[in-house]
Amino acid sequence: MAAPDTHDEVPWWREAVVYQVYVRSFADADGDGIGDIPGIRSRLAHLHALGVDAVWLTPFYPSPQADGGYDVADYRDVDPLFGSLDDFDGLVTDAHGLGLRVVVDIVPNHTSSAHEWFVAALASAPGSRERARYLFRNGCGEGGDEPPNDWQSRFGGPAWTRVDDAAATPGQWYLHLFDDAQPDLDWTNDEVKAEFESVLRFWLDRGVDGFRIDVAHGLAKDPAMPDLGEAAGHRPVDTAGHPHWDRDEVHDVYRSWRSVIDEYPGAPAFVGEAWVPNPERLARYVRADELHTSFNFHFLEAKWDASSMRAAIDESLGALVDVGAPATWVLSNHDVTRHVTRYGGGDVGTRRARAAALLMLALPGSAYVFQGEELGLPEVTALPDHARQDPTFRRTNGADVGRDGCRVPIPWSGDAPSYGFGPGAASWLPQPDEWAALAVAAQERDEGSMLHLYRDAIALRRALPALGDGAMSWLDTEPGVLAFTRDPGFACVVNFNGAPAAIPTALSGGDVLVASTPFDGGLLPADTAVWLP
């Protein structure tokens, strides 16, 4: 049974624990090897038992699936691969009945090349209304044979593709900061702005509780479209003053969206995916009239090191003070290597991941849990090339293996594929044999498992008035150890060292609320976190 909620007076999004479902890989109800909405409905009891407050669903819209559904062909329906609108409505009803809010992905930077707008654009002449919704440009060089500039796709290769124009010679080029099947929209276009406000209302009217905004930092482009030169292809966190990342104009979009979502009851909320150079730039996205929250990737990217983690925490919280927004902590998601592997892999990586979970859940603000994180799943690094589906693998000719390793369907039960993912052995990415021991059913029987650690910590987080939204204070510690208190009556200590370390004297002798590894109250073991009253 879930612990009583002591935080009813705080808006849910300021301190929620949100569980990310990668729809293709969570649960397969029909046996085709691909996760679906009926599968999610069948496993909602797992999320309820875990104690999370909300579930975020990655895109389930009609799509050719060139990029795992982030190439949307229709923003107002469900792909038959995943079910139907009736299935979605049933999922929302079931989730709400269990006290779970539902957050859905919205993909505003680009559509699928199969979207009716882009199909119409290809059939229309340069300068037409249909092309004005996207970023079509004439090429450079003799005959317009060169791309309009040197911008590079985030998935590898040029960010421009030329079209075969029957209506004009030479053919124009269109911008796609990701795959060529994902043409970028022109957010200076009034039709684009009106369409997405309508899409927001469509899903809000169906009862969703919020939106995760894909590529929230990418909508605005410098109209001059200058070459990037040596910076071409760099990640947005590497460059400032970028012509297509984190431009000031994106904030006009979110002020407009905020006015839409604020019309609805129940405090629906936005969370932005914004890869920006520093926490100060991130804070601009969560000003009072823009997004409610935005993912804290500086924390995700911090090394397993006390000074690195403290710097990420301090800089993140400090940048948010003036705008009054909560931090949003995350350790893994569908775009990055799972943190068990990032922290060293094997027993060491698992031990550190257990400690990181207690650290994240003790920090002020909200937290996101990526499916399988509560099972301690590592990155799958041995996928065969023929199985890989991430467009990054194709566009870089295998130089970048892409993100499939964190997207492998999760194990639920049994000792053979698909480990309860579906009714048969099929799964769209192969699961490693060692995942039988990490399945939900196996961990249910082990009170020392990662699953029980997450359940215990989330229940305590809900029950203790000190946790969730609020403030924290650091304590003096020996090198390699972080310790902080939160009022009333809570402390978290994390030993990042490879050897046992002393906890602060003021905290010694207290009862242990929960520890990431066995702790008897003496020296804190290596790579261990503990919560104390």
C-alpha positions as CSV (number, residue, x, y, z in Angstrom):
1,M,0.0,0.0,0.0
2,A,1.3,3.5,-0.9
3,A,2.4,5.7,1.9
4,P,0.1,8.6,2.8
5,D,0.7,11.7,0.7
6,T,1.8,14.6,2.9
7,H,2.4,17.1,0.1
8,D,-1.1,17.9,-1.2
9,E,-0.6,21.6,-0.8
10,V,2.3,21.7,-3.3
11,P,1.5,21.6,-7.1
12,W,2.1,18.0,-8.2
13,W,4.7,18.9,-10.8
14,R,7.0,20.6,-8.3
15,E,7.9,17.3,-6.6
16,A,6.5,14.4,-8.6
17,V,8.3,11.1,-9.3
18,V,7.5,10.5,-13.0
19,Y,8.1,7.1,-14.7
20,Q,9.1,7.2,-18.3
21,V,7.6,4.5,-20.5
22,Y,9.3,4.0,-23.9
23,V,6.2,2.6,-25.5
24,R,7.8,0.2,-27.9
25,S,9.7,-1.5,-25.1
26,F,7.5,-1.6,-22.0
27,A,4.9,-4.3,-22.5
28,D,3.5,-6.1,-25.6
29,A,-0.1,-7.3,-25.4
30,D,-0.6,-8.7,-28.9
31,G,2.6,-10.7,-29.3
32,D,4.0,-8.8,-32.3
33,G,7.2,-8.1,-30.3
34,I,6.5,-4.3,-30.0
35,G,5.1,-2.7,-26.9
36,D,1.7,-1.1,-27.1
37,I,-0.9,0.8,-25.1
38,P,-2.9,-2.3,-24.0
39,G,0.4,-3.7,-22.7
40,I,0.9,-0.5,-20.7
41,R,-2.6,-0.8,-19.3
42,S,-1.9,-4.4,-18.2
43,R,1.2,-3.3,-16.2
44,L,-0.1,-0.1,-14.5
45,A,-0.2,-2.1,-11.2
46,H,3.6,-2.2,-11.4
47,L,3.8,1.6,-11.5
48,H,1.2,1.9,-8.7
49,A,3.3,-0.5,-6.5
50,L,6.4,1.4,-7.3
51,G,4.8,4.5,-5.9
52,V,5.3,7.0,-8.7
53,D,3.0,9.9,-9.3
54,A,2.8,10.0,-13.0
55,V,3.7,8.2,-16.2
56,W,5.2,9.8,-19.3
57,L,4.6,8.1,-22.6
58,T,7.0,8.5,-25.6
59,P,5.2,9.1,-28.9
60,F,2.5,6.6,-29.9
61,Y,1.1,8.7,-32.8
62,P,0.8,7.4,-36.4
63,S,4.3,7.3,-37.8
64,P,6.5,5.5,-40.3
65,Q,8.8,4.8,-37.2
66,A,11.9,6.2,-38.9
67,D,13.0,7.5,-35.4
68,G,11.0,5.4,-32.9
69,G,7.9,7.5,-33.4
70,Y,9.5,10.9,-33.1
71,D,8.7,11.3,-36.8
72,V,5.0,12.1,-36.3
73,A,2.6,11.8,-39.3
74,D,-0.6,12.6,-37.4
75,Y,-0.6,14.4,-34.0
76,R,-4.2,13.5,-33.2
77,D,-4.4,9.8,-33.3
78,V,-2.7,6.5,-32.2
79,D,-0.7,4.4,-34.5
80,P,-2.4,1.0,-35.1
81,L,1.0,-0.5,-34.1
82,F,0.2,0.7,-30.5
83,G,-3.5,0.4,-30.4
84,S,-6.3,3.0,-30.8
85,L,-7.7,6.2,-29.4
86,D,-10.1,4.1,-27.4
87,D,-7.2,2.2,-25.9
88,F,-5.5,5.5,-25.0
89,D,-8.7,6.8,-23.4
90,G,-8.9,3.6,-21.4
91,L,-5.3,4.0,-20.3
92,V,-6.0,7.5,-19.0
93,T,-9.0,6.3,-17.2
94,D,-7.2,3.4,-15.6
95,A,-4.2,5.5,-14.7
96,H,-6.3,8.2,-13.0
97,G,-8.2,5.5,-11.1
98,L,-4.8,4.4,-9.6
99,G,-3.9,8.0,-8.8
100,L,-1.4,8.2,-11.7
101,R,-1.2,11.3,-13.9
102,V,-0.4,10.8,-17.7
103,V,2.1,13.0,-19.5
104,V,2.5,12.6,-23.3
105,D,5.3,13.6,-25.7
106,I,4.8,16.4,-28.1
107,V,7.2,16.8,-31.0
108,P,7.1,20.4,-32.3
109,N,10.5,20.8,-34.0
110,H,9.7,18.6,-37.0
111,T,7.1,16.3,-38.5
112,S,7.4,13.1,-40.4
113,S,8.0,13.3,-44.1
114,A,4.8,11.3,-44.3
115,H,2.8,14.1,-42.6
116,E,0.1,15.5,-44.9
117,W,1.6,19.0,-44.7
118,F,5.0,17.8,-46.0
119,V,3.4,15.6,-48.7
120,A,1.6,18.8,-49.8
121,A,4.8,20.8,-49.6
122,L,6.6,18.4,-52.0
123,A,3.7,18.7,-54.4
124,S,3.7,22.5,-54.3
125,A,5.9,25.1,-55.9
126,P,8.7,27.1,-54.1
127,G,7.2,30.1,-52.3
128,S,3.9,28.4,-51.8
129,R,1.8,28.4,-48.6
130,E,2.5,24.6,-48.2
131,R,6.3,25.1,-48.3
132,A,6.2,28.0,-46.0
133,R,5.3,25.7,-43.1
134,Y,8.8,24.1,-43.4
135,L,12.3,25.4,-44.0
136,F,12.8,25.1,-47.8
137,R,15.7,27.0,-49.2
138,N,17.5,27.3,-52.5
139,G,20.9,25.6,-52.8
140,C,24.3,27.2,-53.2
141,G,26.9,26.9,-55.9
142,E,26.4,26.3,-59.6
143,G,22.9,25.0,-60.3
144,G,22.0,25.1,-56.6
145,D,23.8,21.8,-56.1
146,E,25.3,22.5,-52.7
147,P,23.3,22.7,-49.4
148,P,22.2,26.1,-48.3
149,N,24.8,26.0,-45.4
150,D,27.0,23.6,-43.5
151,W,24.6,22.6,-40.7
152,Q,24.8,19.0,-39.7
153,S,22.2,16.5,-38.6
154,R,22.3,15.4,-35.0
155,F,22.1,11.9,-36.4
156,G,25.1,12.3,-38.7
157,G,25.6,13.8,-42.2
158,P,24.2,17.0,-43.7
159,A,21.1,18.6,-42.2
160,W,19.7,19.3,-45.7
161,T,18.1,17.1,-48.4
162,R,17.3,18.2,-51.9
163,V,13.9,17.5,-53.4
164,D,13.2,16.7,-57.0
165,D,11.1,19.6,-58.0
166,A,8.8,19.1,-61.0
167,A,7.6,22.7,-60.5
168,A,11.1,24.3,-60.4
169,T,14.6,23.8,-61.6
170,P,16.9,23.5,-59.7
171,G,15.2,21.7,-56.8
172,Q,15.1,23.2,-53.4
173,W,16.5,21.8,-50.2
174,Y,14.7,21.3,-46.9
175,L,16.2,21.4,-43.4
176,H,16.2,18.4,-41.0
177,L,18.2,18.7,-37.9
178,F,17.6,15.0,-37.3
179,D,16.8,12.3,-39.9
180,D,15.8,13.2,-43.5
181,A,12.4,11.7,-42.6
182,Q,12.0,14.5,-40.0
183,P,11.7,17.9,-41.8
184,D,11.9,20.9,-39.5
185,L,8.9,23.2,-39.2
186,D,9.2,27.0,-39.6
187,W,8.1,28.4,-36.2
188,T,7.7,31.9,-37.7
189,N,4.7,30.6,-39.6
190,D,1.3,31.4,-38.1
191,E,-0.2,28.2,-39.3
192,V,2.4,26.2,-37.4
193,K,1.8,28.1,-34.2
194,A,-2.0,27.7,-34.5
195,E,-1.8,24.0,-35.3
196,F,0.3,23.1,-32.2
197,E,-2.0,25.1,-29.9
198,S,-4.8,23.0,-31.4
199,V,-2.9,19.8,-30.8
200,L,-2.3,20.7,-27.1
201,R,-6.0,21.3,-26.7
202,F,-6.9,18.0,-28.4
203,W,-4.9,16.0,-25.8
204,L,-5.8,18.2,-22.8
205,D,-9.5,17.6,-23.7
206,R,-8.8,13.9,-23.5
207,G,-7.6,14.2,-20.0
208,V,-3.8,14.2,-20.2
209,D,-2.0,15.9,-17.3
210,G,1.0,17.3,-19.2
211,F,3.4,17.3,-22.0
212,R,7.1,16.5,-22.4
213,I,8.4,18.7,-25.2
214,D,10.9,17.1,-27.5
215,V,13.8,19.3,-28.6
216,A,12.4,22.2,-26.7
217,H,15.5,24.2,-27.4
218,G,15.5,23.8,-31.2
219,L,12.4,25.5,-32.6
220,A,13.8,28.9,-33.6
221,K,16.4,29.3,-36.3
222,D,18.5,32.3,-37.3
223,P,16.7,33.5,-40.5
224,A,20.1,34.4,-42.0
225,M,21.1,30.7,-41.7
226,P,24.8,31.3,-41.4
227,D,27.5,28.7,-41.7
228,L,28.7,27.2,-38.5
229,G,32.3,26.5,-39.7
230,E,34.3,24.6,-37.1
231,A,31.2,24.4,-34.8
232,A,29.2,22.5,-37.4
233,G,27.8,19.3,-35.9
234,H,28.7,20.2,-32.3
235,R,26.1,19.4,-29.6
236,P,24.2,22.4,-28.4
237,V,25.8,22.2,-25.0
238,D,29.2,22.8,-26.6
239,T,28.4,26.1,-28.3
240,A,26.8,29.4,-27.3
241,G,25.0,31.9,-29.6
242,H,24.1,29.0,-31.9
243,P,22.0,29.7,-35.0
244,H,19.5,26.8,-34.4
245,W,19.9,25.8,-30.8
246,D,18.6,27.7,-27.7
247,R,17.6,30.9,-29.5
248,D,15.7,33.6,-27.6
249,E,12.7,33.3,-29.9
250,V,11.8,29.9,-28.6
251,H,10.5,31.5,-25.4
252,D,7.7,33.3,-27.4
253,V,6.3,29.8,-28.3
254,Y,6.3,28.7,-24.7
255,R,4.6,31.8,-23.3
256,S,1.9,31.2,-25.8
257,W,1.6,27.5,-24.9
258,R,1.5,28.4,-21.2
259,S,-1.6,30.6,-21.7
260,V,-3.3,27.5,-23.3
261,I,-2.5,25.0,-20.7
262,D,-3.4,27.4,-17.8
263,E,-7.0,27.3,-19.1
264,Y,-7.4,23.7,-18.0
265,P,-8.1,22.5,-14.4
266,G,-6.0,20.0,-12.5
267,A,-2.7,21.9,-13.0
268,P,-1.5,20.2,-16.2
269,A,2.2,20.9,-16.7
270,F,5.0,21.0,-19.2
271,V,8.5,19.5,-18.9
272,G,11.0,20.6,-21.5
273,E,13.9,18.6,-23.1
274,A,16.3,21.5,-23.5
275,W,20.0,20.8,-24.0
276,V,21.6,24.1,-23.3
277,P,25.1,25.4,-22.4
278,N,24.5,25.9,-18.7
279,P,21.9,26.0,-15.8
280,E,21.4,29.8,-16.3
281,R,20.2,29.3,-19.8
282,L,18.0,26.4,-18.7
283,A,16.4,28.7,-16.1
284,R,15.0,30.9,-18.8
285,Y,12.8,28.1,-20.0
286,V,11.1,27.8,-16.6
287,R,10.2,31.4,-15.9
288,A,6.8,31.9,-14.4
289,D,5.0,32.4,-17.7
290,E,6.8,29.6,-19.7
291,L,7.4,25.9,-18.9
292,H,6.8,24.5,-15.5
293,T,9.9,22.3,-15.5
294,S,12.8,21.2,-17.7
295,F,15.1,18.2,-17.5
296,N,18.4,18.7,-15.6
297,F,20.9,17.2,-18.0
298,H,23.8,18.7,-16.1
299,F,23.1,16.3,-13.3
300,L,22.7,13.4,-15.7
301,E,26.1,14.1,-17.3
302,A,27.9,14.5,-13.9
303,K,30.6,11.9,-13.3
304,W,30.5,9.6,-10.3
305,D,32.5,12.0,-8.2
306,A,31.6,14.0,-5.2
307,S,32.8,17.4,-6.5
308,S,31.3,16.9,-9.9
309,M,27.9,15.9,-8.4
310,R,27.9,18.8,-5.9
311,A,28.8,21.3,-8.7
312,A,25.9,20.1,-10.8
313,I,23.5,20.2,-7.9
314,D,24.6,23.7,-6.7
315,E,24.6,25.2,-10.1
316,S,21.2,23.8,-11.0
317,L,19.5,24.9,-7.8
318,G,21.3,28.3,-7.8
319,A,20.1,29.1,-11.3
320,L,16.5,28.4,-10.5
321,V,16.2,30.6,-7.4
322,D,15.4,33.8,-9.2
323,V,12.7,32.2,-11.4
324,G,11.1,30.2,-8.5
325,A,11.0,26.9,-10.5
326,P,11.8,23.4,-9.1
327,A,14.7,21.3,-10.3
328,T,13.9,18.2,-12.3
329,W,16.5,15.4,-11.8
330,V,17.1,12.6,-14.2
331,L,19.7,9.8,-14.3
332,S,18.7,8.0,-17.6
333,N,16.3,8.2,-20.5
334,H,15.8,6.8,-24.0
335,D,18.5,8.9,-25.5
336,V,21.5,8.2,-23.3
337,T,23.5,5.2,-22.0
338,R,21.9,3.7,-19.0
339,H,23.6,4.9,-15.8
340,V,24.5,1.5,-14.5
341,T,26.9,1.3,-17.4
342,R,27.9,4.9,-17.3
343,Y,28.9,4.5,-13.7
344,G,31.3,1.6,-14.5
345,G,29.0,-1.4,-15.3
346,G,28.9,-4.7,-13.5
347,D,28.7,-4.9,-9.7
348,V,30.4,-1.5,-9.4
349,G,28.0,0.3,-11.7
350,T,25.0,-1.3,-10.0
351,R,26.3,-0.4,-6.6
352,R,26.7,3.2,-7.7
353,A,23.4,3.3,-9.4
354,R,21.7,2.2,-6.1
355,A,23.4,5.1,-4.3
356,A,22.6,7.6,-7.1
357,A,18.9,6.6,-6.8
358,L,18.8,7.6,-3.2
359,L,20.7,10.8,-3.9
360,M,18.3,11.8,-6.7
361,L,15.2,11.0,-4.8
362,A,16.4,13.1,-1.8
363,L,17.1,16.3,-3.7
364,P,14.6,19.1,-3.8
365,G,12.2,19.1,-6.8
366,S,10.9,16.4,-9.1
367,A,12.5,13.2,-10.4
368,Y,12.2,11.1,-13.5
369,V,12.7,7.3,-13.6
370,F,13.4,5.6,-16.9
371,Q,11.7,2.3,-17.4
372,G,14.0,-0.5,-16.2
373,E,16.0,1.8,-14.0
374,E,14.1,0.4,-11.0
375,L,15.4,-3.0,-12.1
376,G,19.0,-1.9,-12.4
377,L,19.1,-2.7,-16.2
378,P,22.5,-2.0,-17.8
379,E,23.1,-0.8,-21.4
380,V,22.9,-3.6,-23.9
381,T,26.2,-3.2,-25.8
382,A,26.2,-6.4,-27.8
383,L,23.3,-5.9,-30.1
384,P,23.9,-7.3,-33.6
385,D,24.2,-4.7,-36.4
386,H,21.2,-6.2,-38.2
387,A,18.9,-5.6,-35.2
388,R,19.8,-1.9,-34.7
389,Q,17.1,0.6,-35.7
390,D,18.3,3.9,-34.5
391,P,18.8,6.2,-37.6
392,T,22.1,7.4,-36.1
393,F,23.6,4.0,-36.8
394,R,22.6,4.2,-40.4
395,R,23.5,7.8,-41.0
396,T,27.0,7.4,-39.5
397,N,27.6,4.0,-41.2
398,G,27.9,2.4,-37.8
399,A,30.5,4.8,-36.4
400,D,27.9,5.8,-33.8
401,V,25.9,2.7,-32.6
402,G,23.1,5.0,-31.5
403,R,20.6,4.6,-28.7
404,D,19.1,1.1,-29.2
405,G,21.1,-0.2,-26.2
406,C,19.0,1.6,-23.7
407,R,15.7,0.8,-25.5
408,V,15.7,-3.0,-25.3
409,P,12.4,-4.3,-24.0
410,I,12.4,-4.8,-20.3
411,P,12.0,-8.2,-18.5
412,W,9.0,-9.0,-16.4
413,S,9.1,-12.7,-15.6
414,G,10.4,-16.1,-16.7
415,D,13.7,-17.5,-17.7
416,A,13.6,-17.2,-21.5
417,P,12.8,-14.4,-24.1
418,S,10.7,-12.3,-24.1
419,Y,10.9,-12.6,-20.3
420,G,7.2,-11.7,-20.0
421,F,7.5,-8.6,-22.3
422,G,4.9,-10.3,-24.5
423,P,2.9,-13.5,-24.8
424,G,5.7,-15.1,-26.9
425,A,9.4,-15.0,-27.6
426,A,9.3,-12.0,-29.9
427,S,10.8,-8.6,-29.0
428,W,11.8,-5.9,-31.5
429,L,15.3,-5.8,-30.0
430,P,16.9,-9.0,-28.6
431,Q,17.2,-9.2,-24.8
432,P,20.4,-10.6,-23.1
433,D,20.1,-13.9,-21.3
434,E,21.3,-12.4,-18.0
435,W,18.1,-10.3,-17.8
436,A,16.1,-13.3,-16.4
437,A,17.7,-12.5,-13.0
438,L,16.7,-8.8,-13.4
439,A,13.0,-9.5,-14.2
440,V,10.4,-7.9,-12.1
441,A,9.1,-11.3,-10.8
442,A,12.6,-12.3,-9.8
443,Q,13.3,-9.0,-7.9
444,E,9.9,-9.2,-6.2
445,R,11.2,-12.2,-4.3
446,D,14.4,-10.5,-3.3
447,E,14.0,-7.8,-0.6
448,G,17.5,-6.6,-1.3
449,S,16.8,-6.0,-5.0
450,M,17.0,-2.7,-6.8
451,L,13.2,-2.9,-7.3
452,H,12.6,-3.0,-3.5
453,L,15.1,-0.2,-3.0
454,Y,13.2,2.1,-5.4
455,R,9.8,1.1,-3.8
456,D,11.1,1.8,-0.3
457,A,12.7,5.1,-1.2
458,I,9.7,6.4,-3.2
459,A,7.4,5.4,-0.3
460,L,9.5,7.3,2.2
461,R,9.8,10.3,-0.1
462,R,6.0,10.4,-0.2
463,A,5.6,10.0,3.5
464,L,8.4,12.3,4.8
465,P,7.5,16.0,4.9
466,A,11.1,17.0,4.4
467,L,11.3,15.4,0.9
468,G,10.0,16.7,-2.4
469,D,9.9,20.4,-3.0
470,G,11.9,22.7,-0.6
471,A,15.4,23.6,0.4
472,M,18.6,21.7,1.4
473,S,21.7,22.5,3.4
474,W,25.2,21.0,2.9
475,L,27.2,19.6,5.8
476,D,31.0,19.5,6.1
477,T,32.4,16.1,5.3
478,E,35.6,14.3,4.5
479,P,36.8,14.3,0.8
480,G,34.7,12.2,-1.5
481,V,31.6,12.3,0.7
482,L,28.5,14.5,0.2
483,A,26.0,15.1,3.0
484,F,23.0,17.4,3.3
485,T,20.0,17.9,5.5
486,R,16.4,18.8,4.8
487,D,13.9,20.1,7.3
488,P,12.3,18.6,9.2
489,G,14.6,15.9,10.4
490,F,16.2,14.3,7.3
491,A,19.7,13.8,6.1
492,C,21.3,12.1,3.1
493,V,24.9,11.0,3.0
494,V,26.7,9.6,-0.1
495,N,30.1,8.1,-0.1
496,F,31.6,8.3,-3.6
497,N,34.9,6.8,-2.5
498,G,36.1,3.3,-3.2
499,A,36.7,2.7,0.5
500,P,34.5,3.2,3.6
501,A,34.2,6.7,5.0
502,A,32.9,8.4,8.1
503,I,29.6,10.1,8.2
504,P,29.4,13.6,9.8
505,T,29.6,13.4,13.6
506,A,26.3,15.2,14.0
507,L,24.5,12.4,12.2
508,S,26.2,9.4,13.8
509,G,24.2,7.0,15.9
510,G,20.9,7.8,14.2
511,D,18.4,5.2,12.9
512,V,18.8,4.3,9.2
513,L,15.7,5.0,7.1
514,V,17.1,3.3,4.0
515,A,20.6,2.5,2.7
516,S,21.7,1.6,-0.8
517,T,23.9,-1.2,0.6
518,P,23.9,-2.9,4.1
519,F,24.9,-0.3,6.7
520,D,25.3,-0.9,10.4
521,G,25.7,2.8,11.5
522,G,29.5,2.8,11.6
523,L,31.6,3.7,8.6
524,L,29.6,4.2,5.4
525,P,30.6,1.5,2.8
526,A,32.1,2.5,-0.5
527,D,29.8,3.8,-3.2
528,T,26.9,3.9,-0.8
529,A,24.1,6.3,0.1
530,V,22.0,6.4,3.3
531,W,19.0,8.3,4.5
532,L,18.9,9.3,8.2
533,P,16.3,11.0,10.4
